[in-house]
C-alpha cells in the first residue's frame, strides 16, 4: 500500500508538504503542488479515509436518503442517485445511501454518528416530519423537493406547479374543454408528496382560469387499476377528450385501453404526460410530455450541500438556497385539436 511517505520521496518534498497539498490547509507553490499531485497519480495514492476524517474533523461523506416505497418510479430515483454520486466525487466526497423508512430516526442516527458531513434528502413531503429534526440537530442538508416550511435549509426541485399549468394550457389551446387528470396512487396524496400535490395544484388553478371542466382521479398504475380509473372517468364525464397523466405506470395501460375502446390518439382524445423524455419516446404514439432533468436535480443538490459544508467549516452561517427548475413542454404525437362534439 502506497503511503504518504512514498509520495513525499517520489516528489522530493517532506511528508508535511504532501499533507498540506492534499488538505489545502496551507499555501503551497503551484510548481510544488503540481509535482505532488503528479506523484499521487503515478503512485496511485489514496488518503486513508479514517485518518483524514480524524485530522479534518470531516468524513468527506454525504448521506443520500432515498425513498424505499412501492409507489415511486425507480428509474428516476436511480438517475438522481447516480447524479449525486458523480457530482460528489468531483468534490472529493463519497456517498452513503440510506433509506427513508427510518424517518426522523434515520436523520438522528446520521447526525449522531458523525458518519456524514451533510445529508441530501429525497421524496420530500409538504409537512415532512424529518425537517424539524434537521433544524434541531443543526444538520447540514439539501432537499430534493420543496416542503411548505424549508427555513434554514437548501432546496432544489422541479417547478411542478408550473408543470401542471403547462398541461392545462396545452389542452386548452387545442380546444379541449373536458379533461381528466390521472395521478399517482392515493397513498402518494395521503402522505402529501410535494411533487404530486404541487402538480395537481398548478393544473387545477390554470384549468379553472382557462374554463376547463376537469376531474382528478388517483391510480395505482397497474393495468387493472388504470382500467377502473378510466371507466369511472368516462362514466362521470363521457365527453372527456383530454387526459393528463402523472403516473408512469399508468401511461401504457391507458393508451391500450383507449385504443381497445375505439378512441384513437390524438384524433379522438389527447394524452399529455409528466414523465422523462426517454419514456415519452417509447410509446406509440410518442407522447407529448412535460419534463425536467433528474440529473440536474442531483447535481444542484450536491452543489448546495457543498456550499453549506464550506460555510460551516469557515465559521459562517450557511445561506438558505431555493432553486426551482423550469419544466419543458415537448409536443409530440399524442395531442391534437379537440374533436368536434355532435
C-alpha positions as CSV (number, residue, x, y, z in Angstrom):
1,X,0.0,0.0,0.0
2,X,1.4,3.4,-1.0
3,X,1.9,5.7,1.9
4,X,2.2,9.5,2.2
5,X,6.0,9.0,2.8
6,X,6.3,7.2,-0.5
7,X,4.6,10.2,-2.3
8,X,6.9,12.6,-0.5
9,X,10.1,10.7,-1.6
10,X,8.8,10.4,-5.2
11,X,8.0,14.2,-5.3
12,X,11.2,15.2,-3.4
13,X,9.3,17.0,-0.7
14,X,8.5,16.4,3.0
15,X,5.5,14.4,4.2
16,X,4.1,17.5,5.7
17,X,4.2,19.3,2.4
18,X,2.2,16.4,0.8
19,X,-0.3,16.6,3.6
20,X,-0.7,20.4,3.0
21,X,-1.2,19.9,-0.7
22,X,-3.9,17.2,-0.1
23,X,-5.7,19.1,2.6
24,X,-5.4,22.6,1.1
25,X,-4.7,24.0,4.6
26,X,-1.6,26.0,3.6
27,X,-0.5,27.9,0.6
28,X,1.9,25.8,-1.5
29,X,3.7,27.0,-4.7
30,X,2.0,25.9,-7.9
31,X,5.1,24.0,-9.1
32,X,5.3,22.0,-5.8
33,X,1.6,21.4,-5.8
34,X,1.6,20.0,-9.3
35,X,4.7,17.8,-8.6
36,X,3.0,16.3,-5.5
37,X,-0.3,15.7,-7.4
38,X,1.6,14.1,-10.3
39,X,3.3,11.7,-7.8
40,X,-0.1,10.9,-6.2
41,X,-1.5,10.0,-9.6
42,X,1.6,8.0,-10.7
43,X,1.8,6.0,-7.4
44,X,-2.0,5.6,-7.1
45,X,-2.1,7.0,-3.6
46,X,-5.4,7.3,-1.8
47,X,-5.6,9.0,1.6
48,X,-6.8,6.9,4.4
49,X,-10.4,7.9,5.0
50,X,-10.4,7.3,8.7
51,X,-7.2,9.3,9.3
52,X,-8.3,12.1,7.1
53,X,-11.6,12.3,8.9
54,X,-9.9,12.4,12.3
55,X,-7.5,15.1,11.2
56,X,-10.0,17.3,9.5
57,X,-13.0,16.5,11.7
58,X,-14.8,15.8,8.5
59,X,-15.8,12.4,7.0
60,X,-15.8,13.6,3.3
61,X,-19.1,11.6,3.0
62,X,-22.5,12.9,2.1
63,X,-25.5,10.8,3.1
64,X,-28.3,10.4,0.5
65,X,-31.7,9.4,1.9
66,X,-33.5,7.6,-0.9
67,X,-37.2,6.5,-0.9
68,X,-38.0,2.9,-0.1
69,X,-41.6,2.8,-1.4
70,X,-43.6,0.8,-3.9
71,X,-45.2,4.0,-5.3
72,X,-42.1,5.7,-6.6
73,X,-40.8,5.5,-10.1
74,X,-37.4,3.7,-9.6
75,X,-35.6,4.8,-12.8
76,X,-35.9,8.5,-12.0
77,X,-34.8,7.9,-8.4
78,X,-31.8,5.9,-9.6
79,X,-30.9,8.6,-12.1
80,X,-30.9,11.2,-9.3
81,X,-28.8,8.9,-7.1
82,X,-26.2,8.3,-9.8
83,X,-26.0,12.1,-10.5
84,X,-25.5,12.8,-6.8
85,X,-22.7,10.2,-6.6
86,X,-20.9,11.5,-9.7
87,X,-21.2,15.2,-8.6
88,X,-20.0,14.4,-5.1
89,X,-16.9,12.6,-6.4
90,X,-15.9,15.8,-8.2
91,X,-15.7,17.4,-4.8
92,X,-13.7,14.5,-3.3
93,X,-16.8,13.1,-1.4
94,X,-18.3,9.7,-1.3
95,X,-22.0,9.0,-0.9
96,X,-23.6,6.9,1.8
97,X,-27.0,5.6,0.8
98,X,-29.7,5.3,3.5
99,X,-33.4,4.6,3.1
100,X,-36.2,6.9,4.2
101,X,-38.1,4.2,6.0
102,X,-36.3,5.2,9.2
103,X,-37.8,8.7,9.0
104,X,-36.6,11.1,11.7
105,X,-34.7,8.3,13.5
106,X,-32.5,7.9,10.4
107,X,-31.7,11.6,10.5
108,X,-30.8,11.4,14.2
109,X,-28.6,8.3,13.5
110,X,-26.6,10.0,10.8
111,X,-26.2,13.3,12.8
112,X,-25.3,11.5,16.0
113,X,-22.8,9.1,14.4
114,X,-20.7,11.6,12.5
115,X,-20.8,9.3,9.5
116,X,-21.6,12.2,7.1
117,X,-20.8,15.8,6.8
118,X,-24.2,16.5,5.3
119,X,-27.4,15.0,4.2
120,X,-29.3,15.1,0.9
121,X,-32.9,14.1,1.3
122,X,-35.2,12.9,-1.5
123,X,-39.0,12.3,-1.6
124,X,-39.8,15.4,0.4
125,X,-43.4,15.8,1.8
126,X,-45.1,19.1,2.2
127,X,-45.1,18.7,6.0
128,X,-42.1,16.4,6.2
129,X,-41.5,15.2,9.7
130,X,-37.8,14.9,9.1
131,X,-37.3,18.7,8.7
132,X,-37.8,19.8,12.3
133,X,-35.2,17.1,13.3
134,X,-32.7,18.5,10.8
135,X,-33.2,22.0,12.3
136,X,-33.0,20.9,15.9
137,X,-29.7,19.0,15.3
138,X,-28.2,21.6,13.1
139,X,-27.5,19.0,10.4
140,X,-26.4,20.5,7.1
141,X,-29.0,19.4,4.5
142,X,-30.2,19.9,1.0
143,X,-33.6,18.8,0.0
144,X,-34.5,17.4,-3.4
145,X,-38.1,18.5,-3.1
146,X,-39.9,21.5,-1.7
147,X,-41.6,21.4,1.7
148,X,-44.1,24.0,2.9
149,X,-41.6,25.2,5.5
150,X,-37.9,24.9,4.5
151,X,-36.4,27.7,6.5
152,X,-32.8,27.2,7.2
153,X,-32.4,24.6,4.6
154,X,-31.4,24.4,0.9
155,X,-33.9,23.0,-1.6
156,X,-33.9,22.2,-5.3
157,X,-36.9,20.8,-7.2
158,X,-38.7,20.9,-10.5
159,X,-41.4,23.7,-10.6
160,X,-44.2,21.2,-10.5
161,X,-46.9,23.9,-10.2
162,X,-45.8,25.3,-13.5
163,X,-45.6,21.9,-15.0
164,X,-49.3,21.3,-14.1
165,X,-50.2,24.6,-15.5
166,X,-48.4,23.9,-18.8
167,X,-50.5,20.7,-19.2
168,X,-53.8,22.7,-18.7
169,X,-52.7,25.4,-21.1
170,X,-51.7,23.0,-23.8
171,X,-55.0,21.2,-23.8
172,X,-57.0,24.4,-23.6
173,X,-55.0,25.9,-26.5
174,X,-56.0,22.8,-28.5
175,X,-59.7,23.5,-27.8
176,X,-60.3,20.7,-25.2
177,X,-62.9,21.5,-22.6
178,X,-63.5,18.2,-20.8
179,X,-60.2,16.9,-19.3
180,X,-59.1,14.4,-16.7
181,X,-56.0,14.3,-14.5
182,X,-54.8,10.8,-13.7
183,X,-52.4,10.9,-10.8
184,X,-50.4,8.6,-8.6
185,X,-52.0,6.2,-6.1
186,X,-54.0,7.5,-3.2
187,X,-51.1,6.9,-0.8
188,X,-48.9,9.5,-2.5
189,X,-51.6,12.2,-1.9
190,X,-52.3,11.0,1.6
191,X,-48.7,11.5,2.6
192,X,-48.6,14.9,0.8
193,X,-45.8,14.2,-1.5
194,X,-44.7,17.6,-2.8
195,X,-44.3,16.6,-6.4
196,X,-47.8,15.2,-6.7
197,X,-49.6,17.9,-4.6
198,X,-47.9,20.8,-6.4
199,X,-48.5,19.5,-9.9
200,X,-52.2,19.0,-9.1
201,X,-52.5,22.5,-7.6
202,X,-50.9,24.1,-10.6
203,X,-53.1,22.1,-13.0
204,X,-56.2,22.9,-11.1
205,X,-55.6,26.6,-10.8
206,X,-54.8,27.0,-14.5
207,X,-57.7,24.7,-15.6
208,X,-60.1,27.0,-13.7
209,X,-58.6,30.1,-15.2
210,X,-59.0,28.6,-18.7
211,X,-62.5,27.4,-18.2
212,X,-61.8,23.7,-18.4
213,X,-64.1,21.2,-16.8
214,X,-61.8,18.7,-15.1
215,X,-61.7,15.9,-12.6
216,X,-58.8,14.2,-10.8
217,X,-58.5,10.5,-10.2
218,X,-55.7,8.7,-8.4
219,X,-54.5,5.4,-9.9
220,X,-52.2,2.7,-8.6
221,X,-50.6,2.3,-12.0
222,X,-51.5,-1.3,-12.8
223,X,-53.5,-2.4,-15.8
224,X,-56.5,-3.3,-13.6
225,X,-56.4,0.0,-11.6
226,X,-56.0,2.0,-14.8
227,X,-58.9,0.3,-16.4
228,X,-61.1,1.0,-13.4
229,X,-59.9,4.7,-13.3
230,X,-60.7,5.2,-17.0
231,X,-64.1,3.5,-16.6
232,X,-65.0,5.9,-13.8
233,X,-63.8,8.9,-15.7
234,X,-65.9,8.1,-18.7
235,X,-68.9,7.2,-16.6
236,X,-68.7,10.5,-14.9
237,X,-67.6,12.6,-17.9
238,X,-68.3,10.7,-21.1
239,X,-67.3,13.8,-23.1
240,X,-63.7,13.8,-21.8
241,X,-61.2,14.4,-24.7
242,X,-58.0,15.4,-22.8
243,X,-56.0,13.3,-20.4
244,X,-53.1,14.5,-18.2
245,X,-51.1,11.6,-16.7
246,X,-48.7,12.0,-13.8
247,X,-48.2,8.3,-13.2
248,X,-45.5,6.4,-15.2
249,X,-47.1,3.0,-14.6
250,X,-50.5,4.1,-15.9
251,X,-49.3,5.5,-19.3
252,X,-49.0,2.2,-21.2
253,X,-52.3,0.7,-19.9
254,X,-54.2,4.0,-20.6
255,X,-53.1,4.1,-24.3
256,X,-54.0,0.4,-24.7
257,X,-57.4,0.9,-23.0
258,X,-58.2,4.0,-25.1
259,X,-57.3,2.1,-28.3
260,X,-59.4,-1.0,-27.4
261,X,-62.4,1.2,-26.5
262,X,-62.3,2.6,-30.1
263,X,-60.7,6.0,-29.1
264,X,-57.8,7.0,-31.4
265,X,-55.0,9.1,-30.0
266,X,-54.8,12.0,-30.9
267,X,-57.8,12.2,-33.3
268,X,-60.4,11.4,-30.6
269,X,-58.6,12.0,-27.4
270,X,-55.3,13.8,-26.5
271,X,-52.9,12.5,-23.8
272,X,-50.1,14.5,-22.2
273,X,-47.8,13.0,-19.6
274,X,-45.5,14.3,-16.9
275,X,-42.5,12.0,-17.4
276,X,-38.9,11.8,-18.7
277,X,-38.3,12.2,-22.4
278,X,-36.8,8.7,-22.7
279,X,-40.1,7.2,-21.5
280,X,-42.3,9.5,-23.7
281,X,-40.4,8.4,-26.8
282,X,-41.0,4.7,-26.1
283,X,-44.8,4.8,-26.7
284,X,-46.8,4.7,-29.9
285,X,-47.9,7.4,-30.5
286,X,-44.9,9.3,-29.0
287,X,-46.1,11.2,-26.0
288,X,-46.4,15.0,-25.6
289,X,-44.8,15.5,-22.3
290,X,-43.7,18.0,-19.6
291,X,-40.3,17.1,-18.4
292,X,-37.4,18.2,-16.2
293,X,-33.8,16.9,-15.8
294,X,-33.4,14.4,-13.0
295,X,-29.6,14.6,-13.4
296,X,-29.7,18.4,-12.8
297,X,-31.6,17.9,-9.6
298,X,-28.8,15.6,-8.2
299,X,-26.0,17.9,-9.4
300,X,-27.5,21.0,-7.9
301,X,-28.3,19.3,-4.6
302,X,-24.6,18.4,-4.3
303,X,-23.6,22.0,-5.1
304,X,-25.9,23.2,-2.4
305,X,-24.7,20.8,0.3
306,X,-21.1,21.6,-0.6
307,X,-21.7,25.3,-0.1
308,X,-23.3,24.7,3.3
309,X,-20.4,22.5,4.4
310,X,-17.8,25.0,3.2
311,X,-19.6,27.8,5.1
312,X,-19.7,25.9,8.3
313,X,-16.1,25.0,8.1
314,X,-15.2,28.6,7.6
315,X,-17.3,29.6,10.6
316,X,-20.0,31.3,8.6
317,X,-23.8,30.8,8.6
318,X,-24.9,28.9,5.5
319,X,-27.3,30.8,3.3
320,X,-30.8,29.5,2.6
321,X,-31.0,28.4,-1.0
322,X,-34.1,27.5,-3.0
323,X,-33.9,26.6,-6.7
324,X,-36.9,25.6,-8.9
325,X,-36.1,24.2,-12.3
326,X,-38.3,25.3,-15.2
327,X,-40.2,22.5,-16.8
328,X,-40.2,22.0,-20.6
329,X,-43.2,21.0,-22.7
330,X,-42.3,18.9,-25.7
331,X,-45.2,18.4,-28.2
332,X,-45.1,15.1,-29.9
333,X,-47.8,12.8,-31.5
334,X,-50.3,12.2,-28.6
335,X,-52.0,15.6,-28.6
336,X,-54.1,17.3,-31.2
337,X,-57.1,19.6,-31.7
338,X,-60.2,18.6,-29.7
339,X,-62.7,16.7,-31.9
340,X,-65.9,18.4,-32.8
341,X,-68.7,17.5,-30.4
342,X,-72.0,16.5,-32.0
